[in-house]
């Protein structure tokens, strides 16, 4: 009996340790933004009629129903948060009845469609099916919709005009660029729904079609607030330099392309670029896409021009990445978890550097936890100082790579 008790205690401890580690893997540093619950499970506090001049006589015909936020009956009003949001990560659960139809409107203007698409083949999905950016051509990559009456989950990252969506854990929208209103947006009448989306707006839930239920709604701002600035202006490359690379004598071989910037001479004849700004301790945010057909999609994002966070076409097939794989602290430490989005997919990175301690989250998953790298990753004979200020370097002499949404929050200098 004593042995059984000890065994059960050990199993309990191990299980809770693993659970704690898994929970930690989904928590960003508080500096990137902390989670806020938007629905308390009991009331509509913090929510209001999204279109009071056009729907339900200005009333809010939603209520808490069995712990969910529900429109009292189908075909009433859309509802939105009182609070507005800029860039964020959103998690939200929903369920619909057979033939159900609803939608989650980001900043009140851009709809991630909800529809009873259960059982439909991926190849038959349309811009009106579940997971689509409604009506504008961004069809879901896969059909992850569950049976009517079952709960579904959206996880959404919305930064600038870029949108990434996971549907029940499956990537269905890959950092698509959408800067126009979609149909049914707040304050927009039919036929006039192609205005530019705002930089800030509420979360709106569609309720003027059929019955729908929502729960477990939470949001965390990403890279917004006092002190956060952009390292790329989204228009040109005036904030970067290649003067440290002799291969750039013939001119800068990087260019703006499809709302991102890329090395134009990848696979040969390319060169690296550096930010003009120099940084010491910081929180940084960036998104990247690499082409595995060019040198394996090999590139890198260098912190203080010393430590490389490797970019590489992922192995895929559930294989772990090595110390030279995607997300590795190059030549030293592989990522702790397999968290890249797969070949030819965008990835979102959050990085914290204080002194020589590096933490990295890839697509919201912690892959390096306060890790110290003893030397430069490109020269093991050179040991960098614990603290210094230097630019970021983006590697461009290997594979084709694209970057977008580069942001930074400087932290206090070390003494």
Secondary structure as GFF3:
##gff-version 3
##sequence-region A 1 415
A	DSSP	alpha_helix	2	25	.	.	.	ID=ss1
A	DSSP	three_ten_helix	30	32	.	.	.	ID=ss2
A	DSSP	beta_strand	35	37	.	.	.	ID=ss3
A	DSSP	beta_strand	47	49	.	.	.	ID=ss4
A	DSSP	three_ten_helix	56	58	.	.	.	ID=ss5
A	DSSP	beta_strand	62	65	.	.	.	ID=ss6
A	DSSP	beta_strand	68	71	.	.	.	ID=ss7
A	DSSP	beta_strand	79	81	.	.	.	ID=ss8
A	DSSP	beta_strand	88	96	.	.	.	ID=ss9
A	DSSP	beta_strand	101	106	.	.	.	ID=ss10
A	DSSP	beta_strand	110	115	.	.	.	ID=ss11
A	DSSP	three_ten_helix	122	124	.	.	.	ID=ss12
A	DSSP	beta_strand	152	159	.	.	.	ID=ss13
A	DSSP	beta_strand	162	167	.	.	.	ID=ss14
A	DSSP	beta_strand	170	177	.	.	.	ID=ss15
A	DSSP	beta_strand	204	205	.	.	.	ID=ss16
A	DSSP	beta_strand	212	221	.	.	.	ID=ss17
A	DSSP	beta_strand	229	230	.	.	.	ID=ss18
A	DSSP	beta_strand	240	241	.	.	.	ID=ss19
A	DSSP	three_ten_helix	246	248	.	.	.	ID=ss20
A	DSSP	beta_strand	254	257	.	.	.	ID=ss21
A	DSSP	beta_strand	260	263	.	.	.	ID=ss22
A	DSSP	beta_strand	273	275	.	.	.	ID=ss23
A	DSSP	beta_strand	282	290	.	.	.	ID=ss24
A	DSSP	three_ten_helix	295	297	.	.	.	ID=ss25
A	DSSP	beta_strand	299	303	.	.	.	ID=ss26
A	DSSP	beta_strand	307	311	.	.	.	ID=ss27
A	DSSP	beta_strand	347	354	.	.	.	ID=ss28
A	DSSP	beta_strand	357	362	.	.	.	ID=ss29
A	DSSP	beta_strand	365	372	.	.	.	ID=ss30
A	DSSP	beta_strand	393	394	.	.	.	ID=ss31
A	DSSP	beta_strand	401	410	.	.	.	ID=ss32
###
